[in-house]
Amino acid sequence: MICKLYRLPGWRKSCLGAMTNMYDQAANLRRIVQQTQPTAVSGKRETRQARVIAVTSGKGGVGKTNLTVNLALALSELGQKVVVIDADLGMANVDVLLGTTPKYTLVQLLDADVPIQEILLEGPGGIRFLPGASGLYRLANLEAGRCQYLLEQVALLDEWADYILLDTGAGIGQTVLQFVLAADEIVLVTTPEPTALTDAYGMLKTYLAHQGSARIHVIINRALDEAEGFSVLRKFSLACERFLTIRLEHLGIVCDDRQVLQAVRQQVPFFLAYPNGVATQNLRHIAAQLQQEKVMLSQKGARGFFRKFLDMMMWR
């Protein structure tokens, strides 16, 4: 057999070299993420790990962000330290509900040496807030040194928080799905409307198709009353168990409350504006139930979450 050796034209050499460098960089970043051990910046092994919970929905307009903020306040009232991360890259508005204007966002961890302490904001009721931004798409192209720095910074969240609540975007976009797949637990928010339930079902179906295996809690928001809320919750759970073979955790319901809308207009969380309101009482019950649940043994805290999320971003 005679083998001929051809000389590649210059432009083909350049393209081949660029592609090789791209794959080498991606492989190097994945290796850094996978080999980074879950240790604190000081080098000592961490003993404290926050519960990382992704709050998501099948569609927009179901009150997901509002519930995330007020659930954080309900957990704080129980003595828990809570950090809310605005992971809605398209319509980030946690800061609007809190009536704050952030100076920095998570993007500053990618561009400059701004420590996470300066990005993390003190919110009302003892909670903390980490603003997000659309620039997080660039996580897929992080340099090795910046990737290591990011992991070291987010590891500090485990020292500050018992709970980390991720307010994801609505729908089943790729980035939303990656946030949900990387979390230890999921809170799925929906309403009794057929369209909201259909989209929530679609979200679960897509999640399971990507081998998602986290504990999934469900909250029915804006129910006319408790009877309707629990009826919808039961029927939705039975449908998921029958057709998706998945068991959902019933976290609770939040009844429709005019005071919620009034609080949004005032840019004050309804949990603080109306401490005796119906929705506030519902969330107190939900927070208490969430706190009583046994923590998953596979939980890996903030650092583990971001390691998994970065790994998925690099494979995009």
N, C-alpha and C positions, 0 to 999 in steps of 0.2 A: 504494500500500500504506500503510495507516495503522498506525502503531506506537503502542502504549499503554505508558506508563511506570507501573509499579505501585510503591507504597511497601511495602517489606518490614516486617513486624512486628518489634518490638524484639528478641524472642527469636531470630528468624531472623538478624537483623543480628549478634547476639552470636555465634551459632554459626559464621556465615560468617567473621566476623573472627577467631575462635579458630582455625578451620581454615587461614585464610590465614597467620596468624602461625606456626602449626605447620610449614606447608610452607616458609615463608620461612626459619625457623630451621634446618630440615633441609638446605635448599639452601645456606645460609650455612656450616654445618658441613662439608658435603661439599666446598665450595669451599676451605675452609681446609686440609682434609686433603690435597686434590689439589694445591694450590699450594705447600704446605710443601716446601721443597727438602731433600734429604738432606744437611744440613750439621750440623756439631757446634755445641754451644751457643756456642762461642767465635766462630763465624762462618766458620771455616775448613772447607774441604771435607774430609770424612772419607775416609781411605784404607783404614781397617780396617773390615771387615764380617764379622760372625759368621755362621756357617752355622746357619740356623734350621730345626730338624728337629722336626716334630710326630710324637710317638709315640702311636699310636692302635690301636684294635682294633674288631672288629665286635660284641663282647659283653664283659661284665665277667667277672672270674674267670680270666683267662688269664695273669695275672702282669705286666701292662703297666707298672704303677707301679714294681714291684720291678725290672724290667728297666731302666726309665728311670734310676733312681737308680744302679744298679750299672754301667750303661753309662757314665754320667757319670764314675764313679770309674775305670773302665778307660781312658777317654780322658785323664783327669787323670794317670794313671800314665805315659802316653805323652808327657807334657809339655804337654798342651793345657789351656787355661783354659775351664772349663765352668760355665754357669749353668743350673740347672734351674728352670723355671717351672711351678708347679702350676696347670694350666688345667682341672682337673676341678672344675667349679663345683658339682657335686652331692655328690661324695664325696671332697673333697680330703683326702689322707692321706699326702702325701710327708713332712710333718713328723713323722708317727708313725713311719715307717720310719727317719727320721734321729734319732729320739729327742729332738726339739726342740719348743719351744712358742713360736711366733712372737708378737712383741708387736704388729707391724703386718702388714697384708696390702696387696695392690695397691689395695684400696678406699680406703686412706688417700691415694692419689694423686688420688682424685676428690673427697674431702671436705675435706682439710686440706693445708697446705703442708708435708707431710712428705717430705723428699727421698728419692729412691730409694736413696741410700746407707744410710739408716737402716732401710729395709724389707728390703734384701738381707742375707741371713744367711750367715755363714761356716759351711759344712758340713764334714764329715770328709773327709780325703783331698785337701784343697785345692779342693773344689768350692764353688760358691755356690748359694744357694737363694732363690727369690722366691715367697713364699706367695701363694696365690690365695684367692678367696672368692666367694660367690654374688652379692655386690653388683656384680660386673662386668657384670651385665645392664644396669645403668644407663649403660653406655657409649653406648648409643643416644641418650641424652638429654643428653649433655654440652653445657655452655655453650661458646661459642667460646674464651674465655680458658682454661678448664680443659682443653680439647682441645689447645690449643697447648702448655700446660704439660706435659701427659702425654707428648706427642711429644718434647719437649725432654728429659724425664727418661729415657724408655726409650732414647733415642739414646745415652745413656752406656753402655748394655750393650755396644755395639759396641767401646767402648774397653777393656772388661774381659773380654770373652769371645771365644774362637775358635769355640765351639759354644754354642748355646742350645737346650736340649732341652725341648720342651713336652709335659708329661704331660696329654693330653686326657682327657675323659670317655669312657666306653665307649658303644658304639652309634652311631647316626646321627642324633642330635638336631640341631636347627638350629645351636646354638652350637658343638657339637663340629665340625660340618661347616664352619662359618666359620673356626674355628681351623685346620683341616686345609687348607682352600682358600687361606688366606693364607700358609701356610708354603712355603719353597723346596723342602723335601724331606720325605718321609714315611717313617716306619718302621711297618709294619703287623705287629702281634704277634698270633699265633694259636697254637693247640695242635693236635695230631693228631685231636682229637675231631671227629666229623662236624658237630655243632652249631656249634662254634667256627669251622670252615672255612666253613660255610654263611653264617654271619653276617659273616665277613671278606670273603667274596665279595660279599655284599649291600652292605657298606660301600664296596667299590671300584666297584660298579655305580652307587650313588648319587653318589659322588664324580665319576665320569666324566659322569654325567647333568647335573652342574652345571659342566661344562667344566673340570674339574680337569686340570692338565697337569704337575704336579710329578713329579720322579723318585720312584719308589716302591720302597722296600726291604722285604723280608719276612724275619721271624724266626719260626722254629718253636720254640716254648717247650715245655718238659716232655716232650720226646721220650724214649721208653724207651731208645733208644741212637742212635748216629749213623746207622746204616742206616735206621731208621724215619724219623728226622728228615729226612734228605735225600730219601728216597722220597716223603714227604708234600710236601715243598717242591717237588720236580720235578712231581708230579702236579697240585698246586694251580696252579703257574705255567703249565703247559700248558693247563689248563682256562680260565684267565684270558686267555691268548693266543688261544685258539680262539674263545671266546664273547664276550669283551670287547675283543678286538683290542688288548691292552695287554701290554707286556713288563715283567716285574717283575725287580728286581735281587735276587739271592740273597745276603742279608747273612750268613746262617748259622743255626745251630741251638743250642739250649741244652738239654742233657739233664736229665732229672728227677734231682734231687739232694736228699736228705733234709736236708742241711746248710742249704739255702735256708730251709726251714721253721723250723729251729732258730734261724737268724739273725733271722728276722722276729719270733719270740717274744722274742728278746733286744733287739729294736729296734736292731740293728746291721746295716748292709749286709753281705750275705754275701761280697762282694768283699773286705771288710776282716776279717771274722770268720774266713773260711776261704780264705786266699789261694791255697792249693793244691788247692782243691776242683774237682770236675768242672765245675760251672756257672761258676766263676770263670775257669777255663782257656778255656771256650767263649767267654765274653765278651771275654777278651783277644784272641782271634782275630777276633771281630766288630769290636771297636774298631780293630784294626790295619787291617782291610779298609776300614772306613769312612774312616779317615784317608788311606788310599792313593788313594781315589777322587778324580777330577778335580772341582773345585768348579764348579758351574753358573755360566755367564756371566751369567745373569739374576738372580743373587743380590743382594738389596738389604739384607741385615742386619736388625737389630732394628727400626730406625726404619721401614724399608720394610715389614716384616711388620705392625707396628702401624698404619701408615697404611692398608694394605689391609684389615686387620681392622676398623678403625673405619669405613671407607667402607662395608663390607658391613653393619655394625651399623646404620648410619644409613638404609640402604635397607630395613630390616626392616619 
